[in-house]
Each structure stands twice: as C-alpha cells, then as structure tokens.
Amino acid sequence: MPFRDIIAWNSMIFAYCSNGMPDAARSLADAISGGNLRTGTILLSGYARAGRVRDARRVFDGMGVRNTVAWNAMVTCYVKNGDITLARRLFDAMPSRDVSSWNTMLTGYCHSQLMEEARNLFERMAERNLVSWTVMISGYVLIEQHGRAWDMFRTMLCEGMTPEQPNLVSVLSAVRHLGKPGILESIHGLVHKTGFERDVVVSTAILNVYTKDVNMLDTAVKFFEGMVVRNEYTWSTMIAALSQAGRIDDAFAVYQRDPLKSVPSRTAMLTGLARYGRINDAKVLFDQIPEPNVVSWNAMITGYMQNEMVDEAEELFNRMPFRNTISWAGMIAGYAHNGRSEQALVSLQALHRNGMLPSLSCLTSSFFACSNIEALETGKQVHSLAVKVGCQFNTYVCNALITLYAKCRNIGFVRQIFDRMAVKDTVSYNSFMTALVQNNLFDEARDVFDNMSSRDVVSWTTIISAYAQADQGNEAVEVFRSMMHERELPNPPILTILLGISGSLGAPKLGQQIHTVAIKLGMDSGIVVANALVSMYFKCGSADSLKVFDSMEERDIFTWNTVITGYAQHGLGREAISMYQLMVSAGVLPNEVTFVGLLHACSHSGLVDEGRQFFESMSSDYGLTPLLEHYACMVDLLGRAGDVQGAEQFIYDIPIEPDSVIWSALLGACKIHKNVEVGRRAAEKLFSIEPSNAGNYVMLSNIYSSQGMWDEVAKVRKLMKEQGVNKDPGCSWMQIKNKMHSFVTGDEEHEQTQDIYATLRELYTLLKAAGYVPDTDFVLHDIDEEQKESSLLYHSEKLAIAYGLLVTPKGMPIQIMKNLRICGDCHTFIKFVSSVTKREIDVRDGNRFHHFRNGSCSCGDFW
C-alpha cells in the first residue's frame, strides 16, 4: 500500500489478533508508537483472546487515554479467563459504565455460576437490554435452576420487553427441563405472535423441547412436519429423537427424506443404528460420508464401544485425521465400560502427554476405571489432575470421586468430598448414601436418606438395597410401603430386591403383593423381574413358579438355572434333569451354575450315577472347569448316599485345595451316617480353616452324642468355650395374616405361649397314641429319657406347627421356614402330624424343602 492510514494499520493489527498472533500485532502497534485508542483496544482484546491476561493488562495500563470500550475490553479479558475477582475490582473502578459494562460483569458471574452475585448486580442496573435478560436466563439454565430461568423470562415480558431470538432460545433451554407442556404451549403461542415461527433457530429449539419427553414424541413429529423452514440441525434433531426412543425405522424414514443428508444427520442416524446393535449398518453409513467431521468419527467410535467391539474402535481411533477431547473421552469411557480399565488410564496419560487437558467426561470415566480395579493411588493422581484443570468441585467429578473412594473403602475421603461440595444434587446424595452402605454404615445412610430434600427412584433403590444387604428384610419392606405412600413408582431393581426378600423370608403373601404391583406397572414380563418371580415362588414352595416360567416369552440362562435350582431345593431330581434336557434342546448352553443346580438335585434325590455323569459332562462336553462348588456337591452326593469313605478319598484326589464348604459337606455326611472317625478328621480340618463357625462344632458334637460318647461331647463344648464360639439357636418362622411369627427352641416369648404349649402337649399325646415314638438320639445332652423327650418336644418347628394348628382353620395348609437342618425326630413328628390332622405341611429348612402329606415326606426320608 503506497499510503496507510490509521484504519489500515488497525485492520492489519486486528487481523493478526483474530488469528492468534498478538505479538505480531504488537510489533505493528509499536511501529506507529502505539496508534490510537482503537489500536490499544484491539491489541488488548487480542491478548485476552489468547489467554495472556498479564500482557493484556500491560497494554491497558500503557494506554494514555481509555474510554468505556477499553475498560469493557479489560473486564471482558478477566471474565473470559476466569478471574472474576479482578474483573469486579476493575468494574468497580470504572469512571463510567454503559449497559455493555454491566452485561460483561453479569456474564462473568453467570459463567462462574455465582448467580446470587449476578442477581444482585442485575437488580442494581439502571438500564437493561435484551442481552441483560438473556445472560440471566442462560445463567440460571447453566446451574440447572430452570424454574428461575422461566420466572426471569416472565418478568422480562411483564416489564414490556419484546423477546428476540436469543431470549427465546435461552428460555426454551430451560423449558426443555421443566417437563410442563403447558409452558411450552404458551411460548409456542408467543413465538407465533412475535413472528418467529418462520425462524428456523427458534423452531428447532421448540422441536428440541418436544423431543425431550418421549411421551410427546408424536407431537414433536407433528410439529416437525409443520415447520416451514428446516436446517440440518432440524433434521438431525428429529432423527436423533426417534432413534433414542427406539423408533429406528421411523428415524431412517426421516433420514431418507432429508434433502441435504448433512454430516449431522448422517451422524445422528449412525449413532441410533449403533445404539441398537445395528453396527454394520452404522459402518456403511459412516463410510458413505464424503468428509466425516470429528463428531462423526467420535460417534462411530462410541458405537463400536457400545457394541463391545473395542479393537475396531481402536483401529478407527488410530486412523482419525484429527482428535478432540471427546474422541479421547469416547475411548477412555469405552475401555472402562468394557473391562479394560488399565487401558483407559493409559489413554488418559496419552491425552495428557499430547498437551491436551482432559474433559469432564475423561475425568469421570477415569475415576470409574480406577473404581473398577480399586486403584486408589492412581485415583488420587487423577484427582490431582482434576484440581489442576480446576473442576475438582464440579458435581459430576465429585460424584465420581465419592464412588471411587467408597469402592476403595476410604470413607474419610468420601466425607471430605461430600462436605466440600458447593452444589449437591440428588445424584450426589445417592452416591454418598451408596458409599455409606458399601462401608456398612447403614444407620448413617438412613439419616442421609431421611434428610434428602428430594429423592428419586435411585434413592429409594439404594436404601431398600441397603436393608436387604443387611438382612433387615422387614425394614426394606417398610421403606417400600413408604415409597408407595409417597406415590413414587418402583423400578425393576426394587421389585427384584423385594421379591428376593420375600423368597428369603418365605413370605408368599408379600411376594404375591409385589407380583401384583409388577403386573400393574407392566414390569412383570421383563426378564429380570420374571426370573425373580420364578425364584421367589420356588423359595416359598408355590407352584406359581412354573406358571410364571411357562408364561415367559423370553428366557435366558438365569431363567433355566433358577428352575433347575428350584427343583433341586424341593428334592425333585428327575424334574431338574428333565428341565436341563429341555434347556439344551432349546439351544441354551449350560454354565457353571447350571451344573451346581444339577448336582444339588442329584444329591438330594440320591441319584449318584446321574450326578457322576453330569460332573464329567461339564468338562468333557462343555469345556467347563469344575469349581470348588462342584467338588463340594460331589462330596455331598457321595457322602449323603452313604459312601463316606469314597467322599473322603474324592477330596484327597481333587486338583485344588479344598475349602470349608467341601469339608463341611463331608462332615454333614458323617453326621447323617454317624461315622465318627471320618467326621473327626473333617472337623479338625474345619477347625483350622474357620475356627469361629459354630456349626462345625455342633455337627461333630451331634456325631459323638449319637454314639453316646458324652466325654467327647464335653470336650467339644469346652473347645467352643475356649474359642468363644456360641451355637446359633434353631429358629422357625411362619407368616399368618401378613404378620411374621418366629420361634426359637424352648421359646416363651410369644404372646400365645401358654396356648401353644397346651396345644403341643395335647398333640404329643395324640401322636404317641398313633404310634409316634420320640427319637432321643437327637438330644445332645447326657440326661434321662424323660428329660430327653421333654427337650425334643419344644424344638422351634414343633412350636411353629402347634401355633399354625391353633390359629388357622382346619384343613388349611401350614408352611414353616427354619434356619437349620430339620432333625430326624422333628421330621418323624411332622409326618405323624400331617397324617393325624389331615394337613398339608411344608417345611423349608437350611438345606431343602420337605412337603409332608398323609404321613409321608417328599424327601422319602433321604435328606
């Protein structure tokens, strides 16, 4: 240029600043001795844009004359670079301010999520424009106070302000999360009234709100079809919404109508296809994109990871021409969720080495990876990285940290993070509550639950699960009742937990009530709930288990295993084998659990040859390596059938170190068959493995007492005393009219004790007349025969049966649960009761079910 005026110089300086070259711009400014006021402002803004705050401040301080624009530029510099304190200090020092000054400071507070300070500043503004209102609305949306954002918009309208596109788009972001269709309709009317109906940006924002709620998806489609103008984001929004709702074919129909087939539309479509397992179709679509952008690459990587195709995702990632933090986040999350947590952490290191700062997603996925492998020290390092990035107080990061430290059993760190959180959402409370539960702090978890200002279904699931985990089933049921009273609908996990509790307690009426709730909510057909129903009914001795099984449209390996195990628990070995054969013919491959169920079934039915065949089949036919559980089943099978020596030799021949379960199975067989020598050897092994288990001492004592070896019984009792071991008392319970009644041996605590004892004595006389002879071999004390008979009379299951006869109508079946194996005398006693009273009596003891009918038991006296 032969002649350059100040405008030309400033234009060139602005060009350098706009392209990230503020030092080159500074050289030009120095060449004209700093230029004019406009020159300084441009240079200041250039340094600010490059994040060089100190250089920007030097330019500002060196300006001989400053106008409001220059002051605003410096305040903006501090705001954009996150120094809200210096921004406010400079703002307060301004000799004069215009509405842009106020809006800049307002923006700083909102971006820093300091909405209280922003609101105070907003209220002080003498003049406000649409930008002021938009900044405040967006600020409330940022901190997820969507109701306040809507209130701010309404106030703006009341003050006579006519909305523009930015206001409408901001408030629609808030409305999208309010879940109130009436508000959306009112804004829709306002858009029509103000002439923005043909504005594609506003219309697409409205479409976004409609698509947020899956129940309004048809309304969204109708709105989409009525749109006068559509852009690429309109098409991609509709495709994405239909895909997320599982309406892939509808989404593809919209995609085919898209005249542009833009990259966003293609990306939305391939994302939907990948999410629902059509990964090959997604790959074809990806390959058709002429120049896929980084979003498309990221979507395809995520799709591979969602479909557990980690190697394919790696190959695609390595071919990417350009990667952003989302690319890395996709890989880190994919590794973490596909069991490759170490690789996830290696990827985080690689990202950091490449000079990139991790995103929130990268950090939270890395914390998840650390949780998976309980890598506490690595987790601490990632925590330090979060501090360097400046997001250590972010809610998502804090929630992930709580989960990590809880998994690593560091409850101190958990408390610190939770207490320091500036903003705690429901997820935060749920994470903290889960951490307390994982560390067995149930009472404190309940306090957190009770003090939550708002709860979601996860909150209820966590506390109900906590009580179930602590074997406090009744408390879990009470919480569920409170949940229903508060009109909070349960989810499938809650129903599954409660069905498990019903089965464990042997409470069929409770289980039926939960089943009814599942039916009303349409959740009974889901495979997880259906499996839980089958298990519950089996554990409660109800034939409804097979009704549920027969009605299931879909079955998985857990379904078949549940039925096989259920048959085993009822001693129905042949039926378990038939179910196994049906499963195999249906093309379902058995797993280790299947064979545990089969071996249990054979053991409880005396099917020794069949059990041996199944044990050999699991490795020869299916390539499954027997586990300790399978060896324990075989010991039980052989020993229960009377081959105690063969069972002992089997233990010595197994290729792995036998555990307490295996030796306990042998000891149990010795108790049944009164084998003192082998029983003593098995007990000695158990005393060294688990010296605090009272059951082992009791079984050995039973063996000695059955042979009249009272000196040896005394020695065992002395050993128990020395070890500080106490015998678990026998306990039986039953459900009568929605109330649980429990009894322990010699119980005198029940409110109807006198009536129960009178009924029992009357029944005892009646049974002796019918031929019942008490088997005093089951008394473990060296006392006279009369005392032995009296001792046997008040066993917990007998008390329960007497109470059942006392309070239920004649002919009504009685069902009893017992924590320990039923003794031989009680077994004989109940057979006589079923014959004399003409009652069906079902007893579930610690091993299996006994169904007593007309003087005989389903176990055939083999248990």
C-alpha positions, -999 to 999 in steps of 0.1 A, spaced: 0 0 0 15 33 -11 -3 51 17 -16 36 50 -39 55 74 -47 45 109 -76 25 98 -54 3 76 -29 -2 105 -57 -11 129 -72 -35 103 -39 -53 100 -34 -54 138 -69 -68 141 -62 -95 115 -31 -107 135 -51 -107 168 -80 -125 152 -57 -153 140 -39 -158 174 -8 -137 166 -9 -109 192 29 -105 193 29 -97 155 1 -73 162 21 -57 190 51 -52 166 28 -32 142 14 -12 170 49 -3 182 58 8 146 32 36 149 40 44 185 10 26 199 -15 40 174 -47 55 187 -73 44 213 -88 19 189 -54 3 184 -49 -3 221 -83 -18 225 -78 -42 196 -44 -53 210 -58 -57 245 -86 -79 231 -61 -100 211 -40 -108 242 -72 -116 261 -84 -140 234 -50 -158 236 -54 -161 274 -24 -138 280 -40 -117 308 -8 -101 320 1 -88 285 -34 -75 281 -32 -56 314 2 -41 303 -15 -28 272 -44 -14 292 -21 2 318 0 18 290 -30 34 273 -28 72 278 -65 76 272 -91 50 280 -128 51 270 -156 28 282 -149 4 254 -113 -1 266 -124 -6 302 -151 -31 290 -124 -50 270 -102 -54 300 -131 -65 322 -140 -90 295 -104 -103 295 -106 -111 332 -141 -126 328 -131 -149 298 -101 -161 317 -119 -169 348 -106 -142 372 -139 -129 384 -124 -111 414 -101 -89 394 -130 -83 369 -152 -70 396 -124 -49 411 -118 -32 377 -156 -29 371 -159 -10 404 -130 13 394 -146 23 361 -151 61 358 -182 55 338 -202 24 326 -226 16 299 -250 -13 296 -223 -34 280 -201 -29 311 -229 -42 333 -236 -71 309 -199 -81 308 -198 -83 346 -231 -101 346 -218 -126 321 -187 -132 343 -208 -141 374 -232 -163 354 -203 -182 337 -188 -187 372 -222 -200 384 -223 -172 410 -260 -165 404 -266 -147 437 -240 -121 429 -253 -119 393 -288 -113 406 -277 -86 430 -258 -68 401 -288 -72 378 -311 -56 404 -287 -26 405 -287 -19 368 -303 14 359 -307 3 323 -312 -32 310 -314 -45 274 -323 -79 259 -288 -91 264 -290 -85 301 -321 -106 304 -307 -133 281 -275 -135 302 -295 -140 334 -318 -166 319 -288 -185 305 -271 -183 339 -300 -200 356 -301 -227 329 -263 -233 334 -268 -241 371 -300 -261 363 -324 -237 381 -348 -239 352 -377 -227 372 -359 -194 380 -349 -190 343 -386 -193 334 -395 -168 361 -369 -144 348 -383 -146 313 -418 -139 325 -406 -109 345 -389 -96 313 -423 -99 294 -441 -81 323 -416 -52 320 -427 -48 284 -396 -62 267 -403 -79 234 -383 -111 231 -358 -117 203 -343 -149 190 -316 -152 218 -341 -148 246 -364 -174 231 -337 -199 225 -323 -195 261 -357 -198 278 -366 -228 256 -334 -245 270 -350 -240 305 -384 -252 294 -369 -283 280 -361 -295 315 -392 -283 333 -414 -311 319 -445 -288 318 -463 -290 284 -484 -260 293 -454 -237 295 -442 -249 261 -476 -242 246 -476 -206 259 -441 -200 245 -453 -215 212 -481 -190 211 -457 -162 219 -434 -173 191 -464 -172 167 -474 -138 180 -439 -122 176 -434 -136 141 -406 -160 150 -425 -191 137 -405 -190 105 -372 -185 123 -355 -219 119 -333 -215 150 -363 -208 173 -384 -235 157 -356 -260 161 -353 -250 198 -391 -257 202 -386 -291 185 -358 -298 209 -382 -293 238 -409 -316 223 -383 -343 217 -371 -342 253 -402 -360 265 -406 -394 249 -444 -392 256 -445 -361 234 -426 -376 205 -457 -378 183 -464 -342 190 -427 -335 180 -432 -353 147 -463 -333 140 -445 -300 148 -416 -311 126 -439 -319 97 -455 -284 100 -422 -265 100 -419 -241 71 -381 -239 72 -357 -267 83 -320 -267 85 -295 -295 90 -299 -293 128 -337 -296 125 -333 -329 105 -306 -343 128 -327 -334 160 -357 -353 147 -336 -383 136 -318 -384 170 -351 -382 190 -367 -410 171 -335 -431 174 -332 -426 211 -368 -437 215 -361 -470 197 -380 -460 166 -352 -467 143 -373 -474 112 -391 -441 117 -358 -423 121 -345 -439 89 -376 -428 71 -369 -392 82 -333 -395 72 -342 -407 37 -364 -376 33 -336 -352 43 -326 -334 11 -292 -324 24 -281 -357 41 -257 -334 60 -230 -347 82 -250 -340 114 -280 -360 100 -258 -389 90 -241 -388 124 -274 -389 142 -286 -418 121 -254 -439 126 -255 -431 163 -290 -445 165 -282 -476 145 -251 -484 166 -270 -479 199 -295 -506 189 -269 -531 178 -271 -524 140 -234 -516 140 -228 -529 104 -255 -506 91 -239 -478 110 -205 -486 95 -220 -485 60 -235 -451 67 -202 -438 81 -183 -449 50 -208 -430 28 -199 -397 45 -176 -379 20 -157 -359 46 -167 -370 80 -161 -345 107 -147 -352 141 -182 -356 155 -189 -384 130 -157 -402 139 -165 -399 176 -200 -413 170 -186 -443 152 -160 -450 179 -187 -447 206 -209 -471 186 -182 -497 184 -176 -494 221 -213 -497 229 -213 -530 209 -182 -543 228 -161 -540 196 -131 -525 213 -105 -535 187 -125 -519 159 -128 -487 179 -91 -487 185 -84 -491 147 -108 -462 139 -93 -440 166 -58 -446 152 -70 -436 117 -86 -403 128 -71 -373 110 -79 -351 139 -89 -359 175 -105 -337 202 -111 -343 238 -144 -360 230 -125 -386 209 -103 -394 239 -133 -394 262 -150 -419 240 -120 -442 241 -115 -439 279 -151 -445 286 -153 -474 262 -122 -491 277 -136 -485 313 -170 -500 305 -156 -529 285 -134 -543 313 -102 -527 301 -97 -502 329 -59 -502 327 -61 -492 290 -85 -464 299 -59 -450 323 -31 -454 297 -53 -434 273 -57 -406 299 -19 -405 302 -15 -403 264 -40 -374 262 -21 -355 288 12 -362 271 -2 -347 239 -7 -314 257 -45 -317 260 -65 -310 291 -90 -338 300 -127 -330 298 -152 -338 325 -161 -370 307 -125 -381 305 -121 -375 342 -153 -392 353 -146 -422 331 -111 -424 345 -124 -424 380 -148 -451 370 -119 -471 357 -100 -466 389 -131 -478 408 -133 -510 387 -98 -521 396 -98 -503 431 -67 -484 420 -66 -459 449 -32 -443 443 -39 -438 406 -73 -424 415 -56 -399 437 -33 -388 408 -64 -383 386 -80 -364 414 -49 -341 414 -53 -337 377 -89 -326 382 -77 -300 407 -51 -287 381 -79 -285 355 -100 -265 380 -130 -288 381 -125 -305 414 -157 -290 427 -178 -299 397 -208 -320 407 -201 -348 382 -165 -351 392 -173 -351 429 -200 -378 424 -174 -399 406 -148 -393 433 -173 -404 460 -179 -436 441 -141 -442 437 -131 -436 473 -161 -456 485 -151 -486 464 -116 -483 478 -130 -483 513 -117 -448 521 -147 -433 538 -127 -404 552 -121 -390 517 -157 -397 508 -169 -375 537 -144 -347 528 -155 -345 492 -192 -346 500 -189 -319 528 -169 -296 505 -193 -298 475 -208 -264 467 -237 -278 448 -252 -312 458 -278 -327 435 -298 -359 441 -271 -380 424 -246 -366 450 -267 -377 479 -273 -411 463 -236 -416 457 -228 -406 493 -256 -429 506 -242 -458 484 -207 -451 498 -220 -454 534 -238 -486 526 -207 -501 510 -189 -494 542 -217 -510 563 -227 -476 578 -264 -483 574 -278 -461 601 -259 -431 587 -271 -439 552 -307 -439 566 -301 -405 581 -289 -391 548 -319 -406 531 -344 -392 556 -328 -357 553 -328 -355 515 -349 -326 502 -358 -345 471 -355 -382 463 -356 -401 430 -361 -438 424 -323 -444 428 -325 -430 463 -353 -455 472 -334 -483 455 -302 -476 475 -319 -476 509 -340 -507 502 -310 -525 488 -290 -515 519 -316 -531 542 -317 -562 521 -279 -564 522 -280 -561 560 -306 -590 562 -332 -565 575 -359 -575 551 -388 -562 572 -372 -527 573 -368 -529 535 -405 -537 531 -415 -508 553 -394 -484 532 -411 -498 501 -445 -491 517 -435 -455 524 -424 -452 488 -457 -463 475 -475 -440 500 -455 -411 486 -466 -422 451 -431 -428 439 -432 -457 414 -407 -485 419 -383 -497 392 -374 -533 382 -344 -534 406 -366 -525 436 -391 -552 427 -363 -577 422 -349 -569 456 -382 -572 473 -390 -605 456 -356 -617 468 -366 -607 504 -400 -624 500 -382 -656 490 -356 -654 518 -383 -648 544 -406 -674 529 -433 -648 528 -455 -659 498 -482 -633 505 -457 -605 504 -443 -619 472 -478 -621 457 -483 -584 466 -451 -574 449 -462 -596 419 -494 -576 417 -475 -543 418 -453 -556 389 -484 -565 369 -500 -531 374 -468 -513 363 -463 -536 333 -430 -548 347 -439 -585 353 -429 -595 318 -394 -581 320 -369 -609 321 -351 -597 353 -384 -594 373 -398 -626 358 -367 -645 369 -370 -630 404 -407 -641 404 -398 -677 395 -371 -678 422 -394 -663 448 -422 -687 442 -398 -717 443 -384 -705 476 -419 -701 490 -429 -736 479 -455 -723 454 -465 -739 421 -469 -704 407 -431 -706 399 -439 -729 370 -469 -708 359 -446 -677 356 -419 -698 338 -445 -711 313 -458 -676 306 -424 -661 299 -419 -651 263 -382 -647 267 -358 -668 288 -321 -666 295 -296 -689 312 -306 -674 346 -342 -685 340 -333 -721 333 -308 -722 362 -334 -708 386 -359 -736 377 -332 -763 379 -320 -749 413 -357 -746 425 -363 -783 417 -331 -792 435 -343 -773 466 -375 -793 466 -357 -826 461 -371 -831 427 -340 -845 410 -357 -861 380 -377 -830 372 -344 -809 374 -328 -833 349 -358 -830 326 -356 -792 327 -319 -794 319 -326 -816 289 -353 -791 278 -329 -762 281 -302 -780 260 -328 -788 233 -338 -751 232 -302 -743 222 -291 -728 256 -256 -737 267 -253 -746 304 -228 -728 326 -212 -735 359 -243 -725 379 -264 -750 359 -242 -779 370 -242 -768 406 -280 -770 405 -280 -804 388 -255 -818 413 -275 -805 442 -307 -820 426 -290 -854 422 -276 -852 458 -310 -845 474 -326 -873 453 -299 -900 457 -291 -900 420 -254 -909 424 -248 -923 389 -265 -894 372 -245 -869 394 -213 -885 383 -223 -883 346 -231 -845 350 -198 -839 368 -179 -855 339 -201 -839 313 -193 -803 323 -157 -806 313 -159 -832 285 -190 -818 267 -188 -781 275 -152 -774 284 -161 -760 319 -136 -764 346 -151 -777 379 -150 -751 407 -149 -757 445 -188 -756 445 -189 -786 421 -164 -806 441 -185 -798 473 -216 -811 455 -199 -843 446 -187 -849 482 -223 -842 493 -236 -866 467 -213 -894 476 -215 -889 514 -253 -884 515 -257 -917 496 -236 -935 523 -202 -937 506 -184 -916 533 -150 -932 527 -154 -926 489 -163 -890 496 -132 -885 517 -110 -901 491 -126 -879 465 -115 -848 485 -79 -860 486 -79 -866 448 -92 -832 437 -66 -809 419 -73 -778 440 -71 -770 477 -104 -780 493 -122 -752 512 -145 -752 542 -176 -759 521 -161 -792 509 -150 -804 543 -184 -793 557 -202 -814 532 -181 -844 543 -188 -836 580 -225 -834 572 -225 -868 556 -207 -882 587 -234 -868 609 -261 -884 588 -244 -918 588 -228 -915 623 -192 -920 611 -171 -909 640 -136 -914 625 -140 -896 592 -162 -870 610 -134 -862 634 -109 -858 606 -132 -835 587 -140 -814 618 -102 -810 626 -98 -795 590 -127 -772 596 -115 -760 630 -83 -748 614 -100 -732 584 -128 -714 602 -124 -717 640 -153 -694 647 -180 -713 628 -203 -728 655 -219 -752 630 -188 -773 627 -185 -779 664 -222 -787 667 -221 -813 639 -191 -831 655 -209 -829 689 -240 -844 672 -219 -873 658 -204 -880 693 -238 -878 711 -255 -901 686 -229 -927 697 -233 -919 734 -197 -905 735 -205 -880 762 -169 -873 772 -161 -863 736 -192 -841 736 -179 -823 767 -145 -818 751 -161 -802 720 -182 -779 743 -151 -770 762 -133 -762 729 -162 -740 718 -160 -721 751 -122 -716 748 -127 -703 712 -156 -680 723 -179 -697 699 -217 -698 705 -242 -721 689 -268 -705 666 -302 -713 681 -327 -731 660 -353 -707 647 -385 -713 628 -409 -687 614 -442 -686 595 -465 -659 580 -500 -656 593 -523 -628 581 -494 -607 567 -475 -610 600 -443 -629 607 -443 -652 638 -409 -666 648 -400 -692 674 -368 -705 689 -363 -738 708 -379 -736 742 -394 -702 733 -416 -685 759 -417 -650 744 -447 -654 721 -479 -637 732 -498 -670 730 -471 -692 746 -494 -709 771 -519 -718 743 -491 -731 721 -476 -753 748 -510 -767 757 -518 -775 720 -483 -791 717 -488 -813 747 -523 -823 735 -509 -831 701 -480 -850 716 -504 -873 734 -524 -878 702 -494 -887 681 -480 -912 706 -513 -929 705 -510 -931 667 -475 -948 670 -451 -918 673 -420 -926 693 -396 -897 701 -361 -904 688 -340 -893 717 -308 -899 698 -312 -863 686 -308 -850 722 -273 -837 726 -272 -839 764 -265 -868 788 -298 -868 806 -325 -893 814 -350 -904 787 -379 -884 801 -359 -852 801 -348 -860 765 -384 -864 754 -393 -831 770 -363 -814 754 -373 -827 719 -409 -815 724 -401 -778 724 -380 -776 692 -388 -745 672 -405 -762 643 -428 -780 666 -438 -748 684 -445 -732 649 -467 -762 639 -486 -760 672 -492 -723 666 -503 -729 630 -528 -756 642 -540 -732 669 -548 -701 647 -556 -714 612 -588 -731 600 -590 -769 599 -576 -784 567 -556 -752 558 -520 -759 547 -492 -748 570 -458 -735 558 -428 -731 580 -393 -719 574 -363 -730 596 -327 -717 596 -311 -750 603 -314 -786 590 -345 -803 605 -337 -830 630 -348 -866 625 -372 -866 654 -390 -834 642 -392 -849 607 -409 -880 621 -431 -858 643 -444 -837 614 -451 -868 593 -474 -880 621 -490 -845 624 -498 -845 587 -515 -879 590 -534 -872 622 -546 -837 614 -550 -842 576 -530 -811 570 -505 -804 542 -473 -791 559 -444 -776 540 -411 -770 558 -381 -752 543 -351 -760 564 -315 -748 559 -310 -774 531 -342 -780 512 -380 -783 512 -399 -810 529 -435 -815 517 -455 -836 543 -486 -853 530 -507 -880 548 -478 -893 569 -450 -892 544 -425 -867 532 -415 -857 496 -378 -864 506 -385 -901 511 -366 -898 544 -335 -890 523 -321 -856 533 
